[in-house]
């Protein structure tokens, strides 16, 4: 059961109150380079990204957002620290969301100016609490960035915005440590009903970061916590989007593209199943419809799994049986298995499209 929250909108993307859990990413281009940033945003869009964030380190980057927003197929969030003027310029350029820590913007009147501009444009604010940048007084009191310290920081920022009569808020409490992150989100979820943006920050490279993110985000999502997410990886942000979707698909929270089932192989396997499975996954990654594709290596579980899938193969000696909806289509030599399965997948998708 998903946690009940308020709803906000980021551009045309609803967040919270039962809306689909959206997948976000952040550009790693120089925001001042409008062309490079726009190209990356389009790649993210094609991979399934639904909201994108851009760093705004200075006035030049803030000004560049006007051109980026004008050409972006996705709602753009400006990531702001310290200087309220960067938030104001970004809003004037058309961004559809802000990520700030109100406490590091400065005097109350500066926060008030940002809030007023957001309210006029119906632009929500994400309060982004990070374990690596908590307020000095909280670190002195708690000793280190505990979940309790992170929650107290978030509540303080929320009160600041609420005192200014602003409630178009979502909140994140990210740390690179899974346990601390999960506990912080659980504590805050019991105390406020604002939508939560979830993620494990600085999770690592694509390999290790995917594992950490799957554990952390999977735990929260299974608990019903999380309205939008970002997988933070050191690498191409397109991979963040793909991993985010795989996490949602694994928990049956969203549907996009194929679901792959493949056996780990063992001594019974008599075909080069690893190569076949990797090729099929690569070639079908951007399949537009949800279908289940099984790539199985032997007669123990292969026929059963292949029959349960929309399409699949069950390996034999140097060949495999091609299945479709539980029925054997034909016997295929090993060298042709990947081609046959990919062709069958696209034919099935085209038939679904006509239906």
Secondary structure, DSSP 8 states (H G I E B T S, - for coil): -------EEETTEEESTT---EEEEE--S-TT-HHHHHHHHHHHHHHT--EEEEE--SHHHHHHHHHHHHH-SSEEEEE--S-HHHHHHHHHTT-SEEEE-GGGT-SHHHHHHHHHHHHHHT-EEEEEEEGGG--HHHHHHHSS--HHHHHHHHHHHHHHHHHTT---EEEEEE-SSHHHHHHHHHHHHTT--SEEEE--TT--BHHHHHHHHHHHHHHHHHTT--SEEE---BS-HHHHHHHHHHHHHHTTS---S-EEEE----TT--S-HHHHHHHHHHHHTT-SS--EEEEE-STTTHHHHHHHSSEEEEE-SSEEEEEETTEEEEEEEGGGHHHHHHHHHHHHHHHHHH-
